[in-house]
């Protein structure tokens, strides 16, 4: 599915695109504003990621974490990646989840939510604008 998003064959609420990476909202977010960062090149796990893509993937992840925090008023982020076990899509993806103290997230239990009709576009726009304006870490 992520290869279809990367190619433009499937719709997604994009927050970031460059030559090596793409970032888009998770359709079943832990919290609203939950972004997935993926390499454009299809690789399944971190172990498969070519060394030349390590810096682009993690620089994008750092920038997205900063943008999620500033654009959504989050106090921080939870950044995670599954490798094979619990990996629901066989394409490397890094979760960037907005966090606030007392938000209820405990350990690795990830309850999921849904966006109301039309709501995801607003979140994607806010995060994307923060990325465009960003002068902080990773830029």
Buried (B, 14 or more C-beta within 10 A) or exposed (E): EBBEBBEEEEEBBBBBBEEBBBBBBBBEBBBBBBBBBBBBBEBBBBEEBEEEBEEBBBBBBBBBBBBBBBBBEBEEBBBBBBEEEEBEBBBBBBBBBBBBEEBEBEEEEBEEEEBEEEEBEBBBEBBBEBBEEBEEEBE
